Amino acid sequence: MQHNTNSYSAMSVEDSKRFKYWQRRTIIASMIGYALFYFVRKNLSIAMPEMQADLGITKADLGLFLTLHGLIYGVSKFVNGFFGDRLNARYFMVAGLVLSAVCNIIFGFASAVLVFGIVWMFNGWFQGMGFPPCARLLTHWIPPAELATKMSVWNTSHSIGAGVVVVFCGYIVGLGWRWCFFLPSVIALFGAVYFWFALRDTPGSVGLPEIKTSSVSTEKEQNTQKEFKQFVKKKVFCNSYIWIIAFANFFVYTVRYAVLDWGPTLLSEWKGIAIEHAGWMVAAFEVAGIIGMLVAGWATDHVFRGRAPRTCLICMILATLFITLFWLLDSPSIGLATVVLGAAGFCIYGPQALVGIAAANLATKRAAATAVGFTGLFGYASTILSGWGLGLLVQQFGWNYAIGILIITAIAGTVTFLLAWSAKADGYEDEKN
């Protein structure tokens, strides 16, 4: 199927120029905004070893924080997907970032395990207000034929935010683990102010024409509640390929968050690496992931003609190989361990970015946030395994056994992506039928 490659051709020269300016502005501003969500989410991974030492919290307890946060986040991302398709993206996303920052400030002042758990669950809900409005923004500002490449660039915000915050917190944790929550919160609040002024919702909100697709639905039809629900049911919940990539997302996120959440603890305990060096190694995993996302997005648009699951399959095969190699390395140097871990990050972040892109394109821009929220529900259900499950496995059997389970998880993800090999590039053509 041919993508619509002339999305700007119906615009005047002036409108086309303004549209591309606002498109760039939207991508950059939302990248910064979403990176800041990671500042008030992935700061916990660096604080965990110090919290264990200071408060006597067990790995199983810390893993439970990660699991509860992830489950609530997944549900929130799914529920807020419905709102994200209907509400102003700027208002929605700024509210989520501010409320997450407030949760982090409260977390920093707490000392009781119960309070930690409750506050981090609330943080999980507010974090779920971040990506659905971004899915709405990107699918309204980027034509389907360009979505994989440009959204892969946008997806680097995950790695930028996570990578910068683990390095930043790796240094300030020496002041006390509570500063890992206070300072990132302040940065996030300043970022929310910038985000408020930099973003707008859709092209229509700045007087520009909407992107043309092959959709035959009228604006009036799109805005009726009954028709919208029927559309979502058809494009998301009755779409077998959405279900397949959603299940695959469970395995992708298990691998990704096992490294991102437990990486500093794993490297310091299993490999004897100093915590500040471990922070840099996890950051290298994220930096390699940025490059991997960009390559995977380019390959999807230019090699696989928009068929993202095919790129995901190749990436998962390679990610499984590198995780296995990391597992087999016996007392590697910091340099070698960083390279192998980075190679795994390069491979795993392709699927992490492309699952959302595939879901958005298959569901079309009208139901993009719902579809992305649905796949995210499966992705963050993975924290049952990557959070509490992994913490319990390590506590009972050690890191060697836990990483072996992670390899089996990566193999399962590879097999699942294979089932989506024949999926179309997008669902716009189907709307004619």
N, C-alpha and C positions, 0 to 999 in steps of 0.2 A: 504494500500500500504506500502511496506517495504522501509524504507530509505536505502540508500547506506551507510553501516556502515564500509566498508573496504576501505575508501578513501586513506589511507596511505599504504595499503598492497602492492600496485604495486611499491612502492618506495624502494630503497635500504635502509639498516639500517642507513647509513650515511646521505642520503637525508631526511629520515624520521626525524632524530634527528635535522638536520638543519631546516627543515620545521617547526617543532614544536617550535623551538627557534624564528624563524621569525614570526610565528603566534602569539606567546605571545608578542613579541616586537611590532608588528603591533597593536594588541588590546590595549596594554598599552599606546603606543604613541598617537594613534588616540583618546583614551579616554581623555588624557590630553589636546590634541589639541581642541577637541570639547567642553570640560569643559570651556576652555578659551574663546570660542565664547560666552558663557553665561556671562562671566565677562564684555563683552562690549555690552550686550543686556539687561540683567535683573537688571543692576545697576539703571535703570530709576525708578523702583518701589520704592526704598528707597528714591530717590531724590524727588519724586513727592510731598509729603507734604511740604517740604521746598521750592520747586519751587512755590507752591501755595502761601505760605506766603510771599516769597521774591518778586515775579513778578506779583502776583495777577491773575495767570492763573486759569481758572475754571476747574472743574472736566470733563466737556464735552470736553474742549480743550485737556486735558491730555488723555482722552479716545480716542479722535480723533488721537492723536499721536500713541497710541497703535494699533488702527485699521488700519491706513495707513501703519504703519510698518509691521503689521501682513499680510495684503493683499499683499504688495509688496514682503514680505518674502515668502509667499505661491507661488506666481507667479514665483519668482526667483528659489525656490526649484524645481518647476515643470520644468521650462525651463532649468535650470542647470542640471536636471536629465538626459537630453539627452546628454549634454556634459560630465557629470560624468561617463556615460557608455563608453565613447570613449577616454577621455583624461587622462593623468597622474594624479593620485589622489593627490600625494604629492604637485605638483606645484599648482594645482587648489585650494586645501584647504589652503595652506599657503598664497596665494594671497588674499583669502577671509578674513582671520583673520587679516592680516596687514591693509587692506582697512577699515575693521570695526573699528579697533583701531584708525585710522586716523579720521574717522567720529566722534568718541566719543570725541577726542581732540577738534575738531571744535565745537561740541555741547557744550562742557564745557566753551568755550570762548564766546558763543552767548548769547543774551538777548531777541531777537525778536521772537515772536511766529511763524512767517512765516519761519524764519531761522531754528528754532527747527524742524518744520514739514518737511522741505525739507531735512535737514541733516539726520533725523531719517528714512525717506523713503529710502535714499541712503544706510543707514546702514542696512535696511531691505533687500535690494537687495544683498549686500555683505554677509550678514548672510546666505542667501540661497545658498552660495557656500560652506557651511560647511558639511551638511549631505550627499548630493549625492556622493561626493567622498568617504565618509566613507562607504556608502552602497556598492560601488564598491570594496573597500578594504576588507570588511568583508566577502562578498560572494565569493571573490577569495581566501581568506585565510582560511575560515571555511567551512567544509563539511555540506551539508544540514541537516544531521541527528544531528549535534551538534549546529546548528545555533541558535535555540531558547534559549538554555542555555547560550551559550557564548555571543550571542548578547545582552541578558538580562544583563549580567555582564557589557558589553560595555555601555549599555544604562544608567547605573548608572552615566555616565559622565554628563547627563542632570542635575540630582539632585545634584551631587557634585558641579558642576559649579554654579548652581542657588543658592544652599544652602550656599556655602562659600561666594559668592559675596553679598548676602543680609546681612549676619552677618558682613562681612568686611565693607560694606558701612554703616551699622547701627551705626558703631563707628566713621568712618571718616566723616560722614555727619555733625557732630558737628563742623568741620573745615569750613564748607560751602558746599552746594550741588554740586558745581562744581568739588570738589575733588572726588566725586563719579564717575566722568567720566575720570579725568586725571590719577589717580593712577591705576585703572583697565586697562587702555589703555597701560600704561608702562609695566605692568605684561604680557599682551597679546603679546606685541611686543617681549619681551624676550622669551616668549613661542614659538612664531613663528620660532625663530632661532633654538631652540631645536628640534622642530617638523621637520624642514627642514633636519636636520642631522639624525634623528631617523627613519624616514619612508622610505619605498620603495613601489612601486606601486603593482605589482603582483608577484607571485612566479617566473615567467619567468624572471623578471628583476634582480633577484639575482641567476639565473642559476638553479632554481628548477623546477620540473615538476608541471604542473597545477593539481588541484584537479580533479579526475575522477568522472563524473556523467553519467547518462544513456542517455545523449544527443547524438544524432546521427549526428548532424550538423558538418561539417568539419570546420577547422579554416579558410579556404579560403571562405567558405560560410558565416561564421560569420562576415567577414570583408567587405563584399560587402554592399554598402549603401542600395540598393533596398531590398535585403534579410533582412537586419537588420530592416528596416522600417516595412516590412511585419510581421516580428517576433514580434516587439513591438505592432503592431496593434492587432495581435492575442492574445498575452499574457497579454496585459495591457488593451487596450481600448475596446476589445470585450470580456473581461472576466467579467461576471456578479458579481462574488465574489469580484473582485478588486473594482468595483463600490460600492458594499454594505459596505465593510470595509472602503472605502474612506468617504462615507456619515457618517458612525459611528464615524469616526475620527473627524468630525466637532463637535460632541457633547462631545467627550472625551476632546478635546482641549479647548472647551468653559469652562468646569468645571476646568480643570487644570490651565488655564491662568487667570481665574477669581480670583483664590486664589493667584497665583504667582504674578500677576500684581497689584491686588488691596488689597492683604492680609495685608500689613503694614498699609495702609490707613483705611481699614475696621476695623481692630482690634483696632487701636488708636481712631477712631471716634465712632464706634458702641459699642465697649467694654471698651473704656477708658484706653487702655493699652499703656504704654510708648513705643516710637518708637523703642528703642533698644531691648526691650523685644519682641515687635512684630516681629522684624527681626529674633530673635531666634525661635519664634513660626513657622514662615514660613520656617525656616531652618529645624525644626522638621518635618514639612510636607514633605520636600524633603528627609530627612534621612529615614523616614518611607517609602517613595516612593522607595528608593533604595532597601530596604528589600522586598517590594512588587514586584518589578521588578524581583528580583532574584527568589523569590518563584514562580511567574507566569511563568517565563522561564523554571524552573525545571519541574513544573506541565505540561507545554505544551509538553515537550519532553518525560516525563516519565509516565504521566497519560493519556494525550489525544493524544499521539503518533504523535505529531507535528501539531495537529489541533488547531492553536492559537485562532480562533474566539470562540471556546468553552470556553477557559479560560477567554477570554475577557467578555463574557456574565456573568459569575459568578462574576467577579471583578466589573462589572458595577452595578449589583444588590446590592452588598455590599456597593459600593461607594455611591449610592443613599440613602441607609439607614443611613449612617453616616453623610452625608450632611444634611439630614432631622433632625437628632438628634442635630446637631450643631445649626440649625435654631431654634429648639424648646427650647434649653437651655436658661434660663432667668438669666442673670448676673452670669455666671459660674466663678469659680476660674480660675486663669491662668493655673493651673495644669490640671484641667478637660478639659478646652477649648483646650489645647495643645494636650491632649490624643485623643480627638474626631477628631480634625483637622488632627492629624497624622494618625489616622485610615482611614480617607478619602483619604489621600495621599497614604497610603499603597495599597489601592484598585485601585485608578485611574491611578497609574503609571504602573500597569500591562498592561492594554490596550494601554496606550501611547507607551510602548515599543513594544508590540506584533503586533500592526497594521503594523508597518514597517517590522517586521520579516515575518509576513504572506504575505505581498505584495511582498517582496524580494523572498521568496520561491515559491510563485505561479507564478511569472514572470520569475524565474530562474536567475542565476547570470548574464546572458547576458543582461537582461533588468531590473535588480534590482534597479538601480538608478532612471530609468524612473518611475517605479512603485511606489517607495517610494516618489519620487517627486510629483507624481499624488495624492497620498493619503495626502501628505503634503499640497497640494493646497487646499484641503477641510479642513484640520486641521486648517490652518491659516486664512481661510475665516471666521473661528469662531470668530476672533477678532472684526468683525462687532458687534457681540453680547457681547463678553467678554470685549472689549475695549470701544468703543464709546457708544454702547448700554447700557452697565452696568453703565457707568459714567452718562449718561443721566437719566437712571432710578433712580439712587441714588439721583441725583440732584433734580428730580421732586417728587419722592415718598419715598425716604429713603432706608436704607439698608435692612430692614425687607422684603419689597416687592421685592427687587432685588434678594435676596437669594431664595425667593419662586420661581422666574422665573428660577433660576439655578437648582432647584430640578426638575422642569418639563423638563429641558434640559437633565438632567441625565437619566430620565425615557425614553425619546426618544432614547437616545443612547443604552439603554438596549434592547429596542424593535428591533432596527436596527441590533444589533449583533445577535439576535435570527435568523434573516433571513439568516445568514451565517453559521448556525450550521452544515450543510452537506458539507461544503467546504473541499476539499482534503488538505493533509498536504503540498504538493508542486506540481509544474507543470512539473517536469523533466520527469516523466513517459509518459506524453502526447506527448512529442517530438518524441516518437517512432511511433505515429500514423499518 
